[in-house]
Amino acid sequence: MTDSFDQAHQDRLKRLHYRAWHRGTREADYMIGGFFDTFHAQWGEQQLVWFEKLIDEEDVDIMGWALGTLNTPPEYEGPMMAALKKLDYVDIPR
């Protein structure tokens, strides 16, 4: 049972990685993909569910919340959004 759980977890992470890095704009890719790459290894189930819900949102909304130009909905407030708002994980290649 552990092997199937591990495989299901790895498949879930692969899907999240793909969705985080294929947003439609380079800016959103760097922000959302960079956030995933930097922090996903530390996340438990609750954080994964939060991120899965977040990436169902529109890029302009996610970016607005992270940049502080839009008010963050209450369901996204908390430590994960605080980490997203720091933007210290964004690595833009030159």
CYANA upper distance limits for C-alpha pairs under 8 A (distance plus 0.5 A):
  1 MET  CA      5 PHE  CA      6.74
  2 THR  CA      6 ASP  CA      6.46
  3 ASP  CA      7 GLN  CA      6.56
  4 SER  CA      8 ALA  CA      6.49
  5 PHE  CA      9 HIS  CA      6.53
  6 ASP  CA     10 GLN  CA      6.62
  7 GLN  CA     11 ASP  CA      6.56
  8 ALA  CA     12 ARG  CA      6.61
  9 HIS  CA     13 LEU  CA      6.75
 10 GLN  CA     14 LYS  CA      6.68
 11 ASP  CA     15 ARG  CA      6.76
 12 ARG  CA     16 LEU  CA      6.73
 13 LEU  CA     17 HIS  CA      6.48
 14 LYS  CA     18 TYR  CA      6.66
 15 ARG  CA     19 ARG  CA      6.65
 16 LEU  CA     20 ALA  CA      6.39
 16 LEU  CA     52 GLU  CA      7.64
 17 HIS  CA     21 TRP  CA      6.71
 17 HIS  CA     33 GLY  CA      7.39
 17 HIS  CA     36 PHE  CA      7.35
 17 HIS  CA     37 ASP  CA      8.04
 18 TYR  CA     22 HIS  CA      6.51
 19 ARG  CA     23 ARG  CA      7.07
 19 ARG  CA     55 ILE  CA      7.84
 20 ALA  CA     29 ASP  CA      6.95
 20 ALA  CA     32 ILE  CA      5.88
 20 ALA  CA     33 GLY  CA      4.95
 20 ALA  CA     36 PHE  CA      7.25
 20 ALA  CA     55 ILE  CA      7.52
 21 TRP  CA     28 ALA  CA      8.48
 21 TRP  CA     29 ASP  CA      5.20
 21 TRP  CA     30 TYR  CA      7.75
 21 TRP  CA     32 ILE  CA      7.36
 21 TRP  CA     33 GLY  CA      5.04
 22 HIS  CA     29 ASP  CA      6.62
 23 ARG  CA     28 ALA  CA      6.58
 23 ARG  CA     29 ASP  CA      6.10
 23 ARG  CA     59 ASP  CA      7.60
 24 GLY  CA     28 ALA  CA      7.75
 24 GLY  CA     29 ASP  CA      7.85
 25 THR  CA     29 ASP  CA      6.68
 26 ARG  CA     30 TYR  CA      6.63
 27 GLU  CA     31 MET  CA      6.72
 28 ALA  CA     32 ILE  CA      6.25
 28 ALA  CA     33 GLY  CA      8.10
 28 ALA  CA     59 ASP  CA      6.80
 28 ALA  CA     63 MET  CA      7.46
 29 ASP  CA     33 GLY  CA      5.60
 29 ASP  CA     34 GLY  CA      7.82
 30 TYR  CA     34 GLY  CA      5.72
 30 TYR  CA     35 PHE  CA      8.46
 30 TYR  CA     90 VAL  CA      6.43
 30 TYR  CA     91 ASP  CA      7.31
 30 TYR  CA     92 ILE  CA      7.26
 31 MET  CA     35 PHE  CA      6.58
 31 MET  CA     63 MET  CA      8.26
 31 MET  CA     87 LEU  CA      7.79
 31 MET  CA     89 TYR  CA      8.29
 31 MET  CA     90 VAL  CA      6.19
 32 ILE  CA     36 PHE  CA      6.75
 33 GLY  CA     37 ASP  CA      6.62
 34 GLY  CA     38 THR  CA      6.51
 34 GLY  CA     89 TYR  CA      6.40
 34 GLY  CA     90 VAL  CA      5.96
 34 GLY  CA     91 ASP  CA      7.44
 35 PHE  CA     39 PHE  CA      6.63
 35 PHE  CA     40 HIS  CA      8.39
 35 PHE  CA     84 LEU  CA      7.12
 35 PHE  CA     89 TYR  CA      6.53
 35 PHE  CA     90 VAL  CA      7.67
 36 PHE  CA     40 HIS  CA      5.74
 38 THR  CA     89 TYR  CA      6.94
 39 PHE  CA     43 TRP  CA      7.42
 40 HIS  CA     48 LEU  CA      8.24
 43 TRP  CA     47 GLN  CA      5.84
 43 TRP  CA     48 LEU  CA      6.77
 44 GLY  CA     48 LEU  CA      6.78
 45 GLU  CA     49 VAL  CA      6.68
 46 GLN  CA     50 TRP  CA      6.75
 47 GLN  CA     51 PHE  CA      6.68
 47 GLN  CA     80 MET  CA      7.95
 48 LEU  CA     52 GLU  CA      6.57
 49 VAL  CA     53 LYS  CA      6.70
 50 TRP  CA     54 LEU  CA      6.62
 50 TRP  CA     76 TYR  CA      8.04
 51 PHE  CA     55 ILE  CA      6.67
 52 GLU  CA     56 ASP  CA      7.24
 53 LYS  CA     57 GLU  CA      7.77
 54 LEU  CA     62 ILE  CA      8.01
 54 LEU  CA     76 TYR  CA      8.12
 57 GLU  CA     61 ASP  CA      7.37
 57 GLU  CA     62 ILE  CA      7.27
 58 GLU  CA     62 ILE  CA      6.90
 59 ASP  CA     63 MET  CA      6.45
 60 VAL  CA     64 GLY  CA      6.41
 61 ASP  CA     65 TRP  CA      6.61
 61 ASP  CA     70 LEU  CA      7.76
 62 ILE  CA     66 ALA  CA      6.67
 63 MET  CA     67 LEU  CA      6.46
 64 GLY  CA     68 GLY  CA      6.29
 64 GLY  CA     69 THR  CA      5.42
 64 GLY  CA     70 LEU  CA      5.38
 64 GLY  CA     71 ASN  CA      8.33
 65 TRP  CA     69 THR  CA      6.82
 65 TRP  CA     70 LEU  CA      5.60
 65 TRP  CA     71 ASN  CA      6.57
 65 TRP  CA     72 THR  CA      5.67
 65 TRP  CA     85 LYS  CA      8.00
 66 ALA  CA     81 MET  CA      7.80
 66 ALA  CA     84 LEU  CA      6.41
 66 ALA  CA     85 LYS  CA      4.84
 66 ALA  CA     86 LYS  CA      8.28
 66 ALA  CA     87 LEU  CA      8.16
 67 LEU  CA     85 LYS  CA      6.78
 68 GLY  CA     72 THR  CA      8.45
 68 GLY  CA     85 LYS  CA      8.07
 72 THR  CA     76 TYR  CA      7.08
 72 THR  CA     77 GLU  CA      7.03
 73 PRO  CA     77 GLU  CA      7.22
 76 TYR  CA     80 MET  CA      8.29
 76 TYR  CA     81 MET  CA      6.80
 77 GLU  CA     81 MET  CA      6.13
 77 GLU  CA     82 ALA  CA      7.99
 78 GLY  CA     82 ALA  CA      6.68
 79 PRO  CA     83 ALA  CA      6.66
 80 MET  CA     84 LEU  CA      6.76
 81 MET  CA     85 LYS  CA      6.56
 82 ALA  CA     86 LYS  CA      7.09
 83 ALA  CA     87 LEU  CA      7.95
